[in-house]
């Protein structure tokens, strides 16, 4: 018999029916908790809830009068209640709203009826998950801690991230004796999200969560993001830090082709300029190119220093162009092909016909699929433009426009690009 049970039994040994089975209840700090108390007697004269070392929590006398402990009131509102409609079922469970760290501990429910006293013991354990520092920087050390009070010695602890189990190389398991469980890692983007601590003890399970937000470069969210642009169009390469995170020594580099993609020595980039400098936030270090050329294709890197830590993000600029040719056996026709410098992520090509009225209003017509399109230059139905729209698994990646000029002699080679993201 444990010391806790021995103490309770010693105090209540004159109360017939007293016993010391302890029910385990877990609750996350800030959430409600229900402490169970059931009896076969549904017409008690007195119901008393107490907490060890804190006195009366709530009690109801035979007269119907109720009393609350003074420490269980928050801003004039009682945090504890015992739902009366359940009394007829012999259920005298206690509801605690917005449980706090110091609510953890041993509770006793005494139900007196006709000289008989039934006592239920409940151990309420409060779980919290905390992150330190609260706003960690990418690449810096971060700790995710799971605390339980009172700590259930011999309990097992496991961690979950965004609903899935945390990998063994990331997790630090509790030894069942320590007063908490801690995960310590250098912060990477893959560690962001909802961290959940799951505590198992004596067949019961409790959990608590906290959200880990990685502060650093948030756009693009990952390295090697592809940005699509058409020849002749403008394009913005994004480099946005977390709001309020202003980097020092921001820079852009074009990476040379090769296995390591070393920075090019011919920097800064002469053809690039800050994106919309008048409206740009100080944590937005995006750069813009007014007119894309084939020479601009390749990988780029933006960087900036935060609290002595250099953060970088690599991205790839993919260029789209339209190649045209005249079929040797079909005069009055032109063959146009949508070409990308990197089409690995492209799963579908569509050609959309666009026409214009005298006021310049656009209207969209037929849609043809495929990378290549044959256009009749003598058919009025083709007057206007054809837009090559290319898509991937996540939707439209970009587009480029081929303008058709209906002339007495076949002569059309003008095409213009539309930037896409």
C-alpha positions as a Markdown table, in Angstrom:
| # | Residue | x | y | z |
|---|---|---|---|---|
| 1 | Unk | 0.0 | 0.0 | 0.0 |
| 2 | Unk | 1.4 | 3.4 | -1.0 |
| 3 | Unk | 1.9 | 6.2 | 1.6 |
| 4 | Unk | -0.9 | 8.2 | -0.1 |
| 5 | Unk | -3.4 | 5.4 | 0.3 |
| 6 | Unk | -2.2 | 4.6 | 3.8 |
| 7 | Unk | -2.7 | 8.3 | 4.9 |
| 8 | Unk | -6.2 | 8.4 | 3.4 |
| 9 | Unk | -7.2 | 5.1 | 4.9 |
| 10 | Unk | -5.8 | 6.1 | 8.3 |
| 11 | Unk | -7.9 | 9.3 | 8.3 |
| 12 | Unk | -11.1 | 7.6 | 7.1 |
| 13 | Unk | -10.8 | 4.2 | 8.8 |
| 14 | Unk | -14.0 | 4.8 | 10.7 |
| 15 | Unk | -15.9 | 5.5 | 7.5 |
| 16 | Unk | -17.5 | 2.2 | 6.4 |
| 17 | Unk | -17.0 | 1.6 | 2.7 |
| 18 | Unk | -13.8 | 3.7 | 2.3 |
| 19 | Unk | -11.2 | 2.4 | -0.2 |
| 20 | Unk | -8.1 | 3.7 | -1.8 |
| 21 | Unk | -8.2 | 2.8 | -5.5 |
| 22 | Unk | -6.8 | 5.8 | -7.3 |
| 23 | Unk | -8.2 | 6.8 | -10.7 |
| 24 | Unk | -5.7 | 8.4 | -13.0 |
| 25 | Unk | -6.8 | 11.5 | -15.1 |
| 26 | Unk | -4.6 | 13.5 | -17.5 |
| 27 | Unk | -5.5 | 17.0 | -18.7 |
| 28 | Unk | -3.7 | 19.5 | -20.9 |
| 29 | Unk | -3.1 | 22.9 | -19.2 |
| 30 | Unk | -5.9 | 25.3 | -20.2 |
| 31 | Unk | -8.3 | 22.5 | -21.1 |
| 32 | Unk | -11.2 | 21.2 | -19.0 |
| 33 | Unk | -10.9 | 18.1 | -16.9 |
| 34 | Unk | -13.5 | 15.7 | -15.5 |
| 35 | Unk | -12.7 | 13.9 | -12.2 |
| 36 | Unk | -14.9 | 10.8 | -12.0 |
| 37 | Unk | -16.9 | 10.0 | -8.9 |
| 38 | Unk | -19.7 | 7.4 | -9.1 |
| 39 | Unk | -21.8 | 5.8 | -6.4 |
| 40 | Unk | -24.6 | 3.2 | -6.3 |
| 41 | Unk | -26.5 | 5.6 | -4.0 |
| 42 | Unk | -28.3 | 8.3 | -6.0 |
| 43 | Unk | -29.8 | 10.1 | -2.9 |
| 44 | Unk | -26.8 | 11.3 | -0.9 |
| 45 | Unk | -27.1 | 13.7 | 2.0 |
| 46 | Unk | -23.6 | 15.2 | 1.5 |
| 47 | Unk | -21.1 | 15.3 | -1.3 |
| 48 | Unk | -17.6 | 16.7 | -0.7 |
| 49 | Unk | -14.7 | 17.2 | -3.1 |
| 50 | Unk | -11.4 | 18.0 | -1.5 |
| 51 | Unk | -7.8 | 18.4 | -2.8 |
| 52 | Unk | -4.8 | 17.3 | -0.8 |
| 53 | Unk | -3.1 | 20.2 | 0.9 |
| 54 | Unk | -5.7 | 22.6 | -0.5 |
| 55 | Unk | -8.9 | 21.8 | 1.4 |
| 56 | Unk | -12.4 | 21.9 | 0.1 |
| 57 | Unk | -13.0 | 22.3 | -3.6 |
| 58 | Unk | -16.8 | 21.9 | -3.6 |
| 59 | Unk | -19.4 | 20.5 | -1.3 |
| 60 | Unk | -23.2 | 20.1 | -1.2 |
| 61 | Unk | -25.1 | 19.6 | 2.0 |
| 62 | Unk | -28.3 | 17.7 | 2.6 |
| 63 | Unk | -30.1 | 21.1 | 2.7 |
| 64 | Unk | -29.0 | 21.8 | -0.9 |
| 65 | Unk | -26.6 | 24.5 | 0.0 |
| 66 | Unk | -23.4 | 24.5 | -2.0 |
| 67 | Unk | -19.9 | 25.8 | -1.1 |
| 68 | Unk | -16.8 | 26.5 | -3.2 |
| 69 | Unk | -13.3 | 26.8 | -2.1 |
| 70 | Unk | -12.0 | 30.4 | -2.3 |
| 71 | Unk | -9.1 | 29.5 | -4.5 |
| 72 | Unk | -11.4 | 28.0 | -7.3 |
| 73 | Unk | -12.8 | 31.3 | -8.4 |
| 74 | Unk | -11.3 | 33.1 | -11.5 |
| 75 | Unk | -12.5 | 36.6 | -12.3 |
| 76 | Unk | -15.6 | 36.1 | -10.3 |
| 77 | Unk | -16.5 | 32.8 | -12.1 |
| 78 | Unk | -16.3 | 29.4 | -10.4 |
| 79 | Unk | -13.9 | 27.1 | -12.2 |
| 80 | Unk | -15.4 | 24.0 | -10.7 |
| 81 | Unk | -18.9 | 22.5 | -10.9 |
| 82 | Unk | -20.7 | 19.3 | -10.2 |
| 83 | Unk | -23.5 | 18.8 | -12.8 |
| 84 | Unk | -26.7 | 18.1 | -10.9 |
| 85 | Unk | -28.6 | 16.4 | -13.7 |
| 86 | Unk | -26.2 | 13.5 | -13.3 |
| 87 | Unk | -26.9 | 12.9 | -9.6 |
| 88 | Unk | -29.9 | 10.7 | -10.4 |
| 89 | Unk | -27.5 | 8.3 | -12.1 |
| 90 | Unk | -25.2 | 8.3 | -9.1 |
| 91 | Unk | -22.6 | 10.4 | -11.0 |
| 92 | Unk | -20.9 | 13.1 | -8.9 |
| 93 | Unk | -18.0 | 13.8 | -11.2 |
| 94 | Unk | -16.3 | 17.2 | -10.8 |
| 95 | Unk | -15.7 | 19.4 | -13.8 |
| 96 | Unk | -12.7 | 21.8 | -13.6 |
| 97 | Unk | -12.5 | 24.4 | -16.4 |
| 98 | Unk | -9.3 | 25.9 | -17.6 |
| 99 | Unk | -7.1 | 23.6 | -15.5 |
| 100 | Unk | -3.9 | 25.2 | -14.3 |
| 101 | Unk | -0.4 | 23.9 | -13.5 |
| 102 | Unk | -1.0 | 23.9 | -9.7 |
| 103 | Unk | -4.4 | 22.0 | -10.1 |
| 104 | Unk | -2.4 | 18.8 | -10.4 |
| 105 | Unk | -2.5 | 16.5 | -7.4 |
| 106 | Unk | -4.7 | 14.1 | -5.4 |
| 107 | Unk | -8.5 | 14.7 | -5.1 |
| 108 | Unk | -11.0 | 13.0 | -2.9 |
| 109 | Unk | -14.8 | 12.6 | -3.5 |
| 110 | Unk | -16.8 | 11.6 | -0.5 |
| 111 | Unk | -20.5 | 10.6 | -0.9 |
| 112 | Unk | -22.4 | 10.2 | 2.4 |
| 113 | Unk | -25.8 | 8.5 | 2.5 |
| 114 | Unk | -27.5 | 7.0 | 5.5 |
| 115 | Unk | -24.4 | 6.8 | 7.6 |
| 116 | Unk | -22.4 | 5.2 | 4.8 |
| 117 | Unk | -19.5 | 7.0 | 3.1 |
| 118 | Unk | -18.1 | 6.1 | -0.2 |
| 119 | Unk | -14.8 | 7.7 | -1.2 |
| 120 | Unk | -13.2 | 8.0 | -4.6 |
| 121 | Unk | -9.6 | 9.1 | -5.0 |
| 122 | Unk | -8.5 | 10.8 | -8.3 |
| 123 | Unk | -5.0 | 11.8 | -9.3 |
| 124 | Unk | -5.1 | 14.7 | -11.7 |
| 125 | Unk | -2.0 | 15.1 | -13.7 |
| 126 | Unk | -1.5 | 18.3 | -15.8 |
| 127 | Unk | 0.5 | 18.1 | -19.0 |
| 128 | Unk | 2.2 | 21.0 | -20.8 |
| 129 | Unk | 4.4 | 21.3 | -23.8 |
| 130 | Unk | 6.7 | 24.3 | -24.1 |
| 131 | Unk | 9.2 | 25.5 | -26.8 |
| 132 | Unk | 12.4 | 27.3 | -26.0 |
| 133 | Unk | 13.2 | 29.8 | -27.4 |
| 134 | Unk | 9.5 | 30.7 | -28.1 |
| 135 | Unk | 10.4 | 32.0 | -31.6 |
| 136 | Unk | 13.4 | 29.9 | -32.7 |
| 137 | Unk | 15.5 | 30.8 | -35.7 |
| 138 | Unk | 16.3 | 28.4 | -38.5 |
| 139 | Unk | 19.6 | 26.6 | -37.8 |
| 140 | Unk | 19.6 | 27.5 | -34.1 |
| 141 | Unk | 19.1 | 25.1 | -31.2 |
| 142 | Unk | 15.5 | 24.5 | -30.0 |
| 143 | Unk | 14.1 | 22.5 | -27.1 |
| 144 | Unk | 10.6 | 21.0 | -27.0 |
| 145 | Unk | 9.8 | 20.0 | -23.4 |
| 146 | Unk | 6.9 | 17.9 | -22.0 |
| 147 | Unk | 6.2 | 18.5 | -18.3 |
| 148 | Unk | 3.7 | 16.6 | -16.2 |
| 149 | Unk | 2.7 | 17.4 | -12.6 |
| 150 | Unk | 2.7 | 15.3 | -10.6 |
| 151 | Unk | 5.1 | 13.3 | -12.7 |
| 152 | Unk | 4.0 | 9.7 | -13.1 |
| 153 | Unk | 7.2 | 7.7 | -12.3 |
| 154 | Unk | 7.5 | 4.7 | -14.6 |
| 155 | Unk | 5.4 | 6.3 | -17.3 |
| 156 | Unk | 6.3 | 6.1 | -21.0 |
| 157 | Unk | 6.5 | 9.2 | -23.2 |
| 158 | Unk | 6.4 | 9.4 | -27.0 |
| 159 | Unk | 6.4 | 12.4 | -29.4 |
| 160 | Unk | 4.3 | 13.1 | -32.5 |
| 161 | Unk | 4.9 | 15.8 | -35.1 |
| 162 | Unk | 1.9 | 16.9 | -37.2 |
| 163 | Unk | 0.0 | 13.7 | -36.3 |
| 164 | Unk | 2.8 | 11.3 | -37.2 |
| 165 | Unk | 5.4 | 9.6 | -35.0 |
| 166 | Unk | 8.7 | 11.5 | -34.5 |
| 167 | Unk | 11.7 | 9.6 | -36.1 |
| 168 | Unk | 14.0 | 7.9 | -33.7 |
| 169 | Unk | 16.9 | 10.1 | -34.6 |
| 170 | Unk | 14.8 | 13.2 | -33.6 |
| 171 | Unk | 13.0 | 11.9 | -30.5 |
| 172 | Unk | 14.5 | 11.8 | -27.0 |
| 173 | Unk | 12.5 | 9.3 | -24.9 |
| 174 | Unk | 11.9 | 9.8 | -21.2 |
| 175 | Unk | 13.5 | 7.3 | -18.9 |
| 176 | Unk | 10.3 | 7.2 | -16.8 |
| 177 | Unk | 12.1 | 8.7 | -13.8 |
| 178 | Unk | 12.9 | 12.2 | -15.0 |
| 179 | Unk | 10.4 | 15.0 | -14.3 |
| 180 | Unk | 10.0 | 15.8 | -18.0 |
| 181 | Unk | 10.8 | 14.7 | -21.6 |
| 182 | Unk | 12.9 | 16.9 | -23.9 |
| 183 | Unk | 13.7 | 17.0 | -27.6 |
| 184 | Unk | 16.7 | 19.1 | -28.5 |
| 185 | Unk | 17.6 | 19.7 | -32.1 |
| 186 | Unk | 19.0 | 22.2 | -34.5 |
| 187 | Unk | 16.0 | 23.8 | -36.0 |
| 188 | Unk | 15.1 | 22.8 | -39.6 |
| 189 | Unk | 12.0 | 23.5 | -41.6 |
| 190 | Unk | 10.9 | 19.9 | -41.4 |
| 191 | Unk | 10.6 | 20.3 | -37.6 |
| 192 | Unk | 7.9 | 23.0 | -37.8 |
| 193 | Unk | 4.3 | 22.2 | -36.9 |
| 194 | Unk | 2.3 | 20.7 | -34.1 |
| 195 | Unk | 4.3 | 18.8 | -31.5 |
| 196 | Unk | 2.3 | 16.5 | -29.3 |
| 197 | Unk | 3.6 | 14.7 | -26.2 |
| 198 | Unk | 1.8 | 11.5 | -25.4 |
| 199 | Unk | 2.1 | 10.1 | -21.8 |
| 200 | Unk | 1.0 | 6.6 | -21.0 |
| 201 | Unk | 0.6 | 5.4 | -17.4 |
| 202 | Unk | -1.3 | 2.5 | -15.9 |
| 203 | Unk | -3.5 | 2.0 | -18.9 |
| 204 | Unk | -4.4 | 5.7 | -19.2 |
| 205 | Unk | -3.1 | 8.1 | -21.8 |
| 206 | Unk | -2.8 | 11.9 | -21.8 |
| 207 | Unk | -1.5 | 14.4 | -24.3 |
| 208 | Unk | -0.6 | 18.0 | -24.8 |
| 209 | Unk | 0.5 | 20.0 | -27.8 |
| 210 | Unk | 2.4 | 23.2 | -28.9 |
| 211 | Unk | 3.0 | 24.7 | -32.2 |
| 212 | Unk | 6.6 | 25.2 | -33.4 |
| 213 | Unk | 6.9 | 28.0 | -35.9 |
| 214 | Unk | 10.2 | 28.2 | -37.7 |
| 215 | Unk | 11.4 | 31.8 | -38.2 |
| 216 | Unk | 13.6 | 32.4 | -41.1 |
| 217 | Unk | 13.1 | 32.5 | -44.9 |
| 218 | Unk | 9.4 | 31.7 | -45.4 |
| 219 | Unk | 9.1 | 32.3 | -49.1 |
| 220 | Unk | 10.1 | 30.2 | -50.9 |
| 221 | Unk | 9.3 | 27.6 | -48.2 |
| 222 | Unk | 11.9 | 25.1 | -49.3 |
| 223 | Unk | 15.1 | 25.0 | -51.4 |
| 224 | Unk | 15.1 | 24.2 | -55.1 |
| 225 | Unk | 11.6 | 25.8 | -55.6 |
| 226 | Unk | 11.1 | 26.5 | -59.3 |
| 227 | Unk | 10.0 | 29.9 | -60.6 |
| 228 | Unk | 8.6 | 30.0 | -64.1 |
| 229 | Unk | 8.9 | 32.9 | -66.5 |
| 230 | Unk | 8.4 | 33.5 | -70.2 |
| 231 | Unk | 11.1 | 35.0 | -72.4 |
| 232 | Unk | 10.6 | 38.8 | -72.6 |
| 233 | Unk | 8.4 | 38.9 | -69.4 |
| 234 | Unk | 9.3 | 40.3 | -66.0 |
| 235 | Unk | 9.8 | 38.0 | -63.0 |
| 236 | Unk | 10.2 | 38.2 | -59.3 |
| 237 | Unk | 12.4 | 35.8 | -57.4 |
| 238 | Unk | 10.9 | 35.7 | -53.9 |
| 239 | Unk | 13.0 | 35.9 | -50.7 |
| 240 | Unk | 10.8 | 36.8 | -47.8 |
| 241 | Unk | 11.8 | 36.5 | -44.1 |
| 242 | Unk | 9.4 | 36.0 | -41.2 |
| 243 | Unk | 7.5 | 39.2 | -40.4 |
| 244 | Unk | 9.7 | 41.4 | -38.2 |
| 245 | Unk | 12.8 | 39.5 | -39.0 |
| 246 | Unk | 15.1 | 42.0 | -40.7 |
| 247 | Unk | 18.3 | 40.4 | -42.1 |
| 248 | Unk | 21.6 | 42.1 | -42.3 |
| 249 | Unk | 23.9 | 41.8 | -45.3 |
| 250 | Unk | 21.1 | 40.6 | -47.7 |
| 251 | Unk | 22.5 | 39.3 | -51.0 |
| 252 | Unk | 21.6 | 37.5 | -54.2 |
| 253 | Unk | 23.9 | 35.1 | -56.1 |
| 254 | Unk | 23.6 | 33.1 | -59.3 |
| 255 | Unk | 25.0 | 29.6 | -58.9 |
| 256 | Unk | 27.2 | 28.1 | -61.5 |
| 257 | Unk | 26.2 | 24.8 | -63.0 |
| 258 | Unk | 27.9 | 21.8 | -61.5 |
| 259 | Unk | 27.5 | 19.3 | -58.7 |
| 260 | Unk | 28.0 | 21.9 | -55.9 |
| 261 | Unk | 26.6 | 25.0 | -57.7 |
| 262 | Unk | 29.2 | 27.4 | -56.4 |
| 263 | Unk | 28.3 | 31.1 | -56.4 |
| 264 | Unk | 29.2 | 33.0 | -59.5 |
| 265 | Unk | 32.0 | 35.5 | -59.0 |
| 266 | Unk | 30.2 | 38.1 | -61.2 |
| 267 | Unk | 27.9 | 39.4 | -58.5 |
| 268 | Unk | 25.9 | 41.4 | -57.6 |
| 269 | Unk | 23.4 | 40.6 | -60.4 |
| 270 | Unk | 23.5 | 43.7 | -62.6 |
| 271 | Unk | 20.1 | 43.0 | -64.3 |
| 272 | Unk | 18.2 | 42.5 | -61.1 |
| 273 | Unk | 16.6 | 45.1 | -58.8 |
| 274 | Unk | 14.7 | 45.0 | -55.5 |
| 275 | Unk | 11.0 | 44.1 | -56.0 |
| 276 | Unk | 8.7 | 47.1 | -55.6 |
| 277 | Unk | 11.0 | 49.0 | -53.2 |
| 278 | Unk | 8.4 | 51.6 | -52.3 |
| 279 | Unk | 6.0 | 49.1 | -50.8 |
| 280 | Unk | 8.4 | 46.4 | -49.8 |
| 281 | Unk | 8.6 | 45.4 | -46.1 |
| 282 | Unk | 12.1 | 45.5 | -44.6 |
| 283 | Unk | 12.0 | 41.7 | -44.3 |
| 284 | Unk | 11.1 | 41.2 | -48.0 |
| 285 | Unk | 14.4 | 40.8 | -49.9 |
| 286 | Unk | 12.9 | 39.6 | -53.2 |
| 287 | Unk | 14.5 | 40.7 | -56.4 |
| 288 | Unk | 13.0 | 41.4 | -59.8 |
| 289 | Unk | 14.1 | 41.1 | -63.5 |
| 290 | Unk | 12.3 | 43.4 | -65.8 |
| 291 | Unk | 12.9 | 41.4 | -69.0 |
| 292 | Unk | 13.8 | 37.7 | -68.9 |
| 293 | Unk | 16.3 | 36.4 | -71.4 |
| 294 | Unk | 17.5 | 32.9 | -72.1 |
| 295 | Unk | 20.8 | 33.7 | -70.4 |
| 296 | Unk | 18.9 | 34.2 | -67.1 |
| 297 | Unk | 18.0 | 30.5 | -66.7 |
| 298 | Unk | 19.6 | 28.7 | -63.8 |
| 299 | Unk | 19.8 | 28.5 | -60.0 |
| 300 | Unk | 19.8 | 31.5 | -57.7 |
| 301 | Unk | 20.5 | 31.9 | -54.0 |
| 302 | Unk | 19.3 | 34.6 | -51.6 |
| 303 | Unk | 20.9 | 35.1 | -48.2 |
| 304 | Unk | 20.7 | 37.2 | -45.1 |
| 305 | Unk | 22.2 | 37.2 | -41.6 |
| 306 | Unk | 19.9 | 36.9 | -38.5 |
| 307 | Unk | 21.4 | 37.1 | -35.0 |
| 308 | Unk | 24.8 | 36.0 | -36.4 |
| 309 | Unk | 23.3 | 33.1 | -38.3 |
| 310 | Unk | 23.5 | 33.2 | -42.1 |
| 311 | Unk | 20.2 | 31.9 | -43.7 |
| 312 | Unk | 20.0 | 30.9 | -47.4 |
| 313 | Unk | 17.4 | 29.8 | -49.8 |
| 314 | Unk | 18.1 | 28.3 | -53.3 |
| 315 | Unk | 15.6 | 28.5 | -56.2 |
| 316 | Unk | 15.6 | 27.7 | -59.9 |
| 317 | Unk | 14.5 | 30.1 | -62.7 |
| 318 | Unk | 12.8 | 28.1 | -65.5 |
| 319 | Unk | 12.4 | 29.9 | -68.8 |
| 320 | Unk | 9.6 | 29.3 | -71.3 |
| 321 | Unk | 9.8 | 30.1 | -75.0 |
| 322 | Unk | 7.8 | 29.3 | -78.1 |
| 323 | Unk | 9.6 | 27.9 | -81.2 |
| 324 | Unk | 7.9 | 28.2 | -84.5 |
| 325 | Unk | 8.5 | 26.6 | -87.9 |
| 326 | Unk | 6.7 | 26.5 | -91.3 |
| 327 | Unk | 5.8 | 23.0 | -92.5 |
| 328 | Unk | 7.4 | 22.4 | -95.9 |
| 329 | Unk | 4.3 | 20.8 | -97.4 |
| 330 | Unk | 1.6 | 23.0 | -95.8 |
| 331 | Unk | 1.8 | 26.6 | -96.9 |
| 332 | Unk | -0.2 | 29.0 | -94.8 |
| 333 | Unk | 0.4 | 27.1 | -91.6 |
| 334 | Unk | 2.8 | 27.5 | -88.8 |
| 335 | Unk | 3.8 | 25.0 | -86.2 |
| 336 | Unk | 4.4 | 26.3 | -82.7 |
| 337 | Unk | 6.0 | 24.4 | -79.8 |
| 338 | Unk | 6.0 | 25.3 | -76.1 |
| 339 | Unk | 9.6 | 24.8 | -74.8 |
| 340 | Unk | 10.8 | 25.0 | -71.2 |
| 341 | Unk | 14.4 | 25.0 | -69.9 |
| 342 | Unk | 13.3 | 22.4 | -67.4 |
| 343 | Unk | 10.0 | 20.5 | -67.9 |
| 344 | Unk | 10.5 | 17.7 | -65.3 |
| 345 | Unk | 7.5 | 19.0 | -63.3 |
| 346 | Unk | 5.2 | 19.6 | -66.3 |
| 347 | Unk | 2.5 | 17.0 | -66.7 |
| 348 | Unk | 0.2 | 18.8 | -69.2 |
| 349 | Unk | 0.2 | 21.4 | -72.0 |
| 350 | Unk | -2.8 | 23.3 | -73.2 |
| 351 | Unk | -3.2 | 25.9 | -75.9 |
| 352 | Unk | -6.0 | 28.4 | -75.3 |
| 353 | Unk | -7.2 | 30.7 | -78.1 |
| 354 | Unk | -7.7 | 34.4 | -77.2 |
| 355 | Unk | -9.4 | 36.9 | -79.4 |
| 356 | Unk | -10.0 | 40.6 | -79.1 |
| 357 | Unk | -12.8 | 42.9 | -80.2 |
| 358 | Unk | -12.6 | 46.5 | -81.4 |
| 359 | Unk | -12.5 | 47.7 | -77.8 |
| 360 | Unk | -9.6 | 45.3 | -76.9 |
| 361 | Unk | -11.8 | 43.1 | -74.7 |
| 362 | Unk | -10.6 | 39.5 | -74.5 |
| 363 | Unk | -12.6 | 36.4 | -75.1 |
| 364 | Unk | -11.5 | 32.8 | -74.8 |
| 365 | Unk | -12.2 | 30.2 | -77.3 |
| 366 | Unk | -11.2 | 26.6 | -78.1 |
| 367 | Unk | -8.6 | 24.6 | -76.1 |
| 368 | Unk | -6.2 | 22.2 | -77.7 |
| 369 | Unk | -3.9 | 19.8 | -75.7 |
| 370 | Unk | -0.3 | 18.9 | -76.4 |
| 371 | Unk | 3.0 | 20.6 | -76.5 |
| 372 | Unk | 2.8 | 21.5 | -80.2 |
| 373 | Unk | 0.1 | 23.3 | -82.1 |
| 374 | Unk | -0.4 | 23.8 | -85.9 |
| 375 | Unk | -2.1 | 27.1 | -86.7 |
| 376 | Unk | -3.7 | 28.1 | -90.0 |
| 377 | Unk | -2.7 | 31.7 | -90.9 |
| 378 | Unk | -5.5 | 32.1 | -93.4 |
| 379 | Unk | -8.4 | 31.2 | -91.1 |
| 380 | Unk | -10.1 | 34.1 | -89.3 |
| 381 | Unk | -10.9 | 31.8 | -86.4 |
| 382 | Unk | -7.2 | 32.0 | -85.4 |
| 383 | Unk | -7.0 | 35.8 | -85.3 |
| 384 | Unk | -5.7 | 37.0 | -82.0 |
| 385 | Unk | -3.3 | 34.8 | -79.9 |
| 386 | Unk | -2.8 | 31.3 | -78.6 |
| 387 | Unk | -1.7 | 30.9 | -75.0 |
| 388 | Unk | 0.4 | 27.9 | -74.1 |
| 389 | Unk | -0.5 | 27.0 | -70.5 |
| 390 | Unk | 1.6 | 24.3 | -68.8 |
| 391 | Unk | 0.6 | 22.6 | -65.6 |
| 392 | Unk | 2.0 | 20.2 | -63.0 |
| 393 | Unk | 0.6 | 18.0 | -60.2 |
| 394 | Unk | -0.3 | 21.1 | -58.1 |
| 395 | Unk | -1.9 | 23.1 | -60.8 |
| 396 | Unk | -0.9 | 25.7 | -63.4 |
| 397 | Unk | 2.9 | 26.5 | -63.4 |
| 398 | Unk | 2.9 | 29.2 | -66.0 |
| 399 | Unk | 2.1 | 30.3 | -69.6 |
| 400 | Unk | 3.4 | 32.0 | -72.6 |
| 401 | Unk | 1.5 | 33.8 | -75.5 |
| 402 | Unk | 2.0 | 33.5 | -79.2 |
| 403 | Unk | 0.4 | 36.4 | -81.2 |
| 404 | Unk | -1.0 | 35.6 | -84.6 |
| 405 | Unk | -1.2 | 38.3 | -87.3 |
| 406 | Unk | -3.4 | 37.5 | -90.2 |
| 407 | Unk | -1.6 | 39.0 | -93.3 |
| 408 | Unk | -1.8 | 38.6 | -97.0 |
| 409 | Unk | 1.6 | 37.1 | -96.9 |
| 410 | Unk | 2.5 | 34.6 | -94.2 |
| 411 | Unk | 4.5 | 36.6 | -91.7 |
| 412 | Unk | 4.3 | 36.2 | -88.0 |
| 413 | Unk | 7.1 | 35.6 | -85.6 |
| 414 | Unk | 6.1 | 37.9 | -82.8 |
| 415 | Unk | 5.5 | 36.3 | -79.4 |
| 416 | Unk | 5.3 | 37.7 | -75.9 |
| 417 | Unk | 5.5 | 36.1 | -72.5 |
| 418 | Unk | 3.4 | 36.3 | -69.4 |
| 419 | Unk | 5.1 | 35.8 | -66.0 |
| 420 | Unk | 3.8 | 33.0 | -63.8 |
| 421 | Unk | 4.5 | 31.9 | -60.3 |
